[in-house]
Amino acid sequence: MRAVVLHGPERYELVDLAAPEPGPGDVLVAIDACGVCGSDVHLVEGSTAARYPVVLGHEAAGRVVARGAEVSSVEEGTRVAVVPYVGCGDCKLCAAGQAQSCATRDVLGVDRDGAQADLLVVPAGCVVPLPDAVTSEVGAILTDAVATPWHAIRRSGVAAGDRAVVLGLGGLGMHAVQLLAEVVGCEVIGVDPRPEARRIATQHGAHDVLESAETLVDQVRNGQAGVDAVFEMVGAPSLVDTALRCLRPQGSCVVVGISPDRLGLRMRQETVVARELSVIGSFGATAAEIAELAQLVAAGRLDLSGGVSDSLPPERFAAALAETRDKKGGSVRVVISYR
């Protein structure tokens, strides 16, 4: 099978590997599409560590072509989205369907071989059946680019009529804007220095867009108490402090962007206490949330037709990675097609 293998920082290649075989509790998935994520950029650059060598890719959809002897939950031939987190299966969080928070979880394409390949073996609990109305390309990006902001939104507790800010309008941030506006019914302000990103965010339902976070506090206050939630999608620790200053009493700052740097909060502790502010970390999503999103798409309540900007063959993985990093084409998500 073809697979994009990372051997170390800036060292990756498309190679031929032996096809994997499923264990007793596993399924073998023939990959139709696998998204290229900002996390892949970090892995290739070396700012995020991985197990080397490793097959990249964690946003995938395909069809089950074989299953282990102990698997009865999914039939061969079923089209599926792949949950990119493999938990221990024994802890309290795994039992609650929260494998993304398991203390010993593996992430596809980081800790174990991922889905940027023709074939992938995962535990049967890591696949979510896709309705016929959901394409494989959309099913692939559902697993992270859409599900990660959806999980963050669920953790924030925002509801229809609330005001929310999204800091960073890349793949995660753009889908956060769409979900907040289209599904939840929030008034959304998007922040990003790129004019094209701001334009697309307006098309996806942003009530207002700003070029910089520098004027954000004054903009969102504007005679009001502040916003109900701010979603930090960039991985810039300084923005967390800005986000906190935008919040109304009992508001939430949900941190989704990843950075190795320490938070440097300038806000006084007494202010955080007196205003009952929350800083919430949010990582990944659950299988149930991915299934929920697939149903929203199938029912016509969530239009993700603009979420996949381009579909390229695996031989053009480098081009997909460059576009994901540089966004010169103003893309939301590029996927690699293995069909």
Summary of the structure (lengths in Angstrom):
residues: 339
radius of gyration: 19.7
end to end distance: 12.3
largest distance: 63.5
contacts: 1237
relative contact order: 0.16
helix: 33%
strand: 27%
